[in-house]
Amino acid sequence: MTTPRIAIAGAGFAGLAAARQLARLARTEADIHLFDRHAFTTMIPALPDVAGGRLDPNRIRADIAALTKPEIHVHIETVQKIDLEQKELTTAGSTFAFDFLILATGAAADTRGLRQPPLDAAHTLATLDDANRIRQDFTAFVLARSAPTAVVVGGGYTGLELACNLKSLAARHGKTARVIVVEMKDAILAGLPEKIRSYLEAQARRQGIDLATGVRVTEFDGANVALSNGNRLEDVFFCWSTGTRRALPELHGEHREIPDGRILVDEFLRLPQHPQTFVAGDAAAILVKDVPLRKAVNFAYYSGLAAGRNVLKSLRGQPLRPFRPVDLGWVIPFGQTAAGQALGIDFLKGRLPLAMHYAMCGYRNFNLGHQLYFAGVAVRALTGRL
Ligand SMILES: Cc1cc2nc3c(=O)[nH]c(=O)nc-3n(C[C@H](O)[C@H](O)[C@H](O)COP(=O)(O)OP(=O)(O)OC[C@H]3O[C@@H](n4cnc5c(N)ncnc54)[C@H](O)[C@@H]3O)c2cc1C
């Protein structure tokens, strides 16, 4: 009998947790292959701070090979296509046949609404490369102008965190940048509890961020922006942050998706149509009381562990265990403050949740050096020295 092959696509929080769970099978019960387009994994929640030059980019990344057991075969290759019927995964260099699959490729920036070229003049924020590019390009942009203007399209938490970081990056270079968040809905951060939403909106205004709500971008020519309210902004640094879509575009074989491309799974994180395929993290639409779970590090981590455990049980012919997520709350960091719901409190605000955010970035980080770095950041956040 040949040894079963398990493919894990994506080495983020979910994929690495799955690999850790399955490591004990390696070589004896199964061959485990982990694919990622990068040789490193990233602490994504810290990207806005890296874009703003507040955190060291080297403290939010770690080599995948150093984080996995030597028995796991690590492939630094982009997965281009997965065929669920044929049980094949295709990269630029090869086609790989698997018996079990854990799909954990996360989410990518949704640029579908960005119709006007040139696309590369618009900055998105989903990867470490994006964050480094924003920091470098915005620094050069600010230094070359006396009154720089940045436009961030999208008033969700990523757009807001980015806007706040651009403002402070410019200030560190001795410049006052005009930073405008353009949001087509009538309010920023729509969908959050109103108390938290209005607190963060007031903080945005206090930090000097302009909020253009109920407004769309009608044109971007690479330098100038036209808005649906008739305003035109010349010579802007342009960022696009209107949500996410599934990172892996090509998925063949029967499956169901929700509008942002996440794949619907059953309570075992399995595709009902393909019982040897599991999906975890941001790639999965995990329904809790008919509502998809929000995208978050802890859900990604625990769903990765659960998917790994269920593959192991499938291999051994044991009954699968349902994934029951535990919600520890959430926090939106915003400069020197933050707001959210955690510790059983429905409106936390100020430095404590800010410190909690950086403590989480440390706790879920990849090695002791990075964890200590973030512990220091959390203490600075708590004492107002960030
Ligand atoms: C700006 C920002 C701020 C956030 N802040 C928070 C926060 O404060 N708290 C929180 O809990 N959550 C936050 N999130 C959400 C959180 O980062 C995600 O929920 C989490 O990273 C999902 O983990 P994952 O393993 O599913 O995906 P990821 O961590 O995105 O990992 C996916 C992996 O798959 C790889 N990959 C993608 N496509 C391919 C391909 N085609 N081939 C090979 N490899 C591929 C990627 O390189 C990556 O390593 C934030 C997200 C963003 C974008």
The ligand as a Tripos MOL2 file, in Angstrom:
@<TRIPOS>MOLECULE
LIG
   53    58     1     0     0
SMALL
NO_CHARGES

@<TRIPOS>ATOM
      1 C1         -4.5470   44.6140    7.6450 C.3       1 LIG1
      2 C2         -5.1170   43.4740    8.4310 C.ar      1 LIG1
      3 C3         -5.2440   43.5730    9.8080 C.ar      1 LIG1
      4 C4         -5.7690   42.5110   10.5390 C.ar      1 LIG1
      5 N1         -5.8840   42.6520   11.8970 N.ar      1 LIG1
      6 C5         -6.3160   41.6070   12.6280 C.ar      1 LIG1
      7 C6         -6.3610   41.7000   14.0540 C.ar      1 LIG1
      8 O1         -6.0180   42.7360   14.6340 O.2       1 LIG1
      9 N2         -6.7690   40.6030   14.7540 N.ar      1 LIG1
     10 C7         -7.1450   39.4420   14.1270 C.ar      1 LIG1
     11 O2         -7.5040   38.4680   14.7980 O.2       1 LIG1
     12 N3         -7.1490   39.3320   12.7760 N.ar      1 LIG1
     13 C8         -6.7330   40.3810   12.0160 C.ar      1 LIG1
     14 N4         -6.7140   40.2770   10.6510 N.ar      1 LIG1
     15 C9         -7.1790   39.0210   10.0250 C.3       1 LIG1
     16 C10        -6.1160   37.9360   10.1490 C.3       1 LIG1
     17 O3         -4.8620   38.4310    9.7430 O.3       1 LIG1
     18 C11        -6.5080   36.7230    9.3170 C.3       1 LIG1
     19 O4         -7.7760   36.2830    9.7740 O.3       1 LIG1
     20 C12        -5.5080   35.5890    9.4040 C.3       1 LIG1
     21 O5         -4.2420   36.0170    8.9500 O.3       1 LIG1
     22 C13        -5.9970   34.3980    8.5810 C.3       1 LIG1
     23 O6         -5.0690   33.3530    8.6600 O.3       1 LIG1
     24 P1         -4.9420   32.3170    7.4550 P.3       1 LIG1
     25 O7         -3.9400   31.3050    7.8570 O.co2     1 LIG1
     26 O8         -6.2790   31.8640    7.0260 O.co2     1 LIG1
     27 O9         -4.3970   33.1840    6.2390 O.3       1 LIG1
     28 P2         -3.0150   33.9810    6.1290 P.3       1 LIG1
     29 O10        -2.4730   34.3420    7.4310 O.co2     1 LIG1
     30 O11        -3.3200   35.0770    5.1590 O.co2     1 LIG1
     31 O12        -2.0530   32.9200    5.4310 O.3       1 LIG1
     32 C14        -2.2950   32.4490    4.1430 C.3       1 LIG1
     33 C15        -1.0100   31.8990    3.5830 C.3       1 LIG1
     34 O13        -1.2850   31.3600    2.2960 O.3       1 LIG1
     35 C16        -0.2910   31.7710    1.3820 C.3       1 LIG1
     36 N5         -0.8800   31.7690    0.0530 N.ar      1 LIG1
     37 C17        -1.9020   32.5440   -0.4050 C.ar      1 LIG1
     38 N6         -2.1810   32.2300   -1.6730 N.ar      1 LIG1
     39 C18        -1.3370   31.2540   -2.0300 C.ar      1 LIG1
     40 C19        -1.1540   30.4990   -3.2150 C.ar      1 LIG1
     41 N7         -1.9070   30.7000   -4.2930 N.pl3     1 LIG1
     42 N8         -0.1730   29.5620   -3.2300 N.ar      1 LIG1
     43 C20         0.6110   29.3320   -2.1320 C.ar      1 LIG1
     44 N9          0.4520   30.0160   -0.9790 N.ar      1 LIG1
     45 C21        -0.4960   30.9520   -0.9270 C.ar      1 LIG1
     46 C22         0.1390   33.1340    1.8670 C.3       1 LIG1
     47 O14         1.4630   33.4550    1.4170 O.3       1 LIG1
     48 C23         0.0540   32.9730    3.3780 C.3       1 LIG1
     49 O15         1.2860   32.5250    3.9300 O.3       1 LIG1
     50 C24        -6.2000   41.3280    9.8830 C.ar      1 LIG1
     51 C25        -6.0690   41.2200    8.4840 C.ar      1 LIG1
     52 C26        -5.5410   42.2780    7.7720 C.ar      1 LIG1
     53 C27        -5.4130   42.1510    6.2570 C.3       1 LIG1
@<TRIPOS>BOND
     1     1     2 1
     2     2     3 ar
     3     2    52 ar
     4     3     4 ar
     5     4     5 ar
     6     4    50 ar
     7     5     6 ar
     8     6     7 ar
     9     6    13 1
    10     7     8 2
    11     7     9 ar
    12     9    10 ar
    13    10    11 2
    14    10    12 ar
    15    12    13 ar
    16    13    14 ar
    17    14    15 1
    18    14    50 ar
    19    15    16 1
    20    16    17 1
    21    16    18 1
    22    18    19 1
    23    18    20 1
    24    20    21 1
    25    20    22 1
    26    22    23 1
    27    23    24 1
    28    24    25 2
    29    24    26 1
    30    24    27 1
    31    27    28 1
    32    28    29 2
    33    28    30 1
    34    28    31 1
    35    31    32 1
    36    32    33 1
    37    33    34 1
    38    33    48 1
    39    34    35 1
    40    35    36 1
    41    35    46 1
    42    36    37 ar
    43    36    45 ar
    44    37    38 ar
    45    38    39 ar
    46    39    40 ar
    47    39    45 ar
    48    40    41 1
    49    40    42 ar
    50    42    43 ar
    51    43    44 ar
    52    44    45 ar
    53    46    47 1
    54    46    48 1
    55    48    49 1
    56    50    51 ar
    57    51    52 ar
    58    52    53 1
@<TRIPOS>SUBSTRUCTURE
     1 LIG1         1 GROUP 0 **** ****
